[in-house]
Amino acid sequence: WEYLGIVLHPKDTGYDWCAEHLSPCTFFPPEFLYYKDFLVGIVNGREASREVRGKEIYGKFRPGLIIYDYKTGEIPWISSEHLFEDPDAETITFASDFLMRSRNEGTLYAHVNDSFVRAYKLNSKELKKLLPKKL
């Protein structure tokens, strides 16, 4: 293998929802969601940790969207807001896989509180509204 470099660093985004950590989840099949000649994917972010009474409190994990240029290996865009926050999450919501169910619907699976898996229905038409008008 050959190391190519860092393509997305949390400190470079300027967004609170992913201020401390970023990790990849998956890319949507182009038949489900695409942006021009790029792939669209899910990335996991985590808010910055903070200290409360001498104890480190981790920020919340939340998934968001990215646009990926598969020709250059670059990520030219990341969403300014996370996609959702699970109401039962106390420690972590870590998106892990996506299964396309139809042209416009799919299921995103995520680990909540690092102890159980929850499924979320995603709609490609609604996700497309969250993408930038132009890059």
Secondary structure, DSSP 4 states (H G I P E B T S, - for coil): ------S--HHHH--GGGSSEEEEEEE--TTT-EETTEEEEEEEEEPPPEEETTEEEPPPEEEEEEEEETTTTEEEEE-SS-S---TT-SS-EEEEEEEE-SSSEEEEEEEETTTEEEEEEEEHHHHHTTS-S--
